[in-house]
Amino acid sequence: MDMGTVRGIATGLAILAFLSVWVWAWSGKRRATFEHAARLPLEEHGSTPPAHGASQTEATEERR
């Protein structure tokens, strides 16, 4: 096998991988999961947890 054949096979595998990911991402089964993930930044309770297991009010008081 020469380098042209190897590059052709690698290109074919890359296209196959891309199409597989595209089909997976756009399949109807994952719509609800992706819609939920898209809303996460807009939710109030989606913030990062307080440091060291403290409650939210304790973490706020420690910062002051």
matplotlib code that plots the C-alpha trace (Angstrom):
import matplotlib.pyplot as plt

x = [0.0, 1.3, 0.6, -2.2, -4.2, -3.5, -4.7, -7.8, -8.7, -8.1, -10.3, -13.0, -12.9, -13.0, -16.1, -17.7, -17.0, -18.3, -21.5, -22.0, -21.7, -24.1, -26.7, -26.3, -26.7, -29.7, -31.6, -35.1, -34.3, -31.9, -34.0, -35.3, -31.8, -30.3, -33.2, -32.7, -29.0, -29.7, -31.8, -29.3, -27.5, -30.8, -32.0, -31.3, -30.6, -28.0, -25.3, -22.1, -22.4, -20.9, -17.3, -16.4, -20.0, -21.2, -24.7, -25.4, -25.8, -22.7, -20.7, -22.0, -21.2, -17.7, -17.0, -17.9]
y = [0.0, 3.4, 6.7, 7.7, 4.5, 5.0, 8.7, 7.6, 5.0, 7.6, 10.1, 7.6, 6.6, 10.3, 10.9, 7.8, 9.0, 12.5, 11.1, 8.7, 11.6, 13.7, 11.0, 10.4, 14.1, 14.7, 11.5, 12.1, 10.0, 12.6, 15.7, 15.9, 15.4, 18.2, 20.6, 20.1, 20.7, 23.8, 25.2, 24.5, 27.9, 29.7, 27.9, 29.4, 26.1, 25.2, 27.3, 25.7, 24.2, 26.1, 25.4, 22.7, 21.5, 24.7, 25.9, 28.8, 31.3, 30.1, 30.4, 33.9, 35.0, 33.7, 35.8, 39.0]
z = [0.0, -0.9, 1.0, -1.3, -0.4, 3.3, 3.1, 1.2, 3.8, 6.6, 4.8, 4.3, 8.0, 9.0, 6.9, 8.3, 11.9, 11.1, 9.6, 12.6, 15.0, 12.9, 12.8, 16.6, 17.4, 15.2, 16.0, 17.5, 20.6, 22.0, 21.4, 25.0, 26.4, 24.2, 24.9, 28.7, 28.3, 26.3, 29.2, 32.0, 31.8, 32.2, 35.3, 38.7, 40.4, 37.8, 39.6, 41.0, 44.4, 47.4, 48.3, 50.9, 51.4, 53.0, 52.5, 50.1, 52.9, 54.7, 51.5, 50.9, 54.5, 54.2, 51.1, 52.9]

ax = plt.figure().add_subplot(projection="3d")
ax.plot(x, y, z, "-o")
ax.set_aspect("equal")
plt.show()
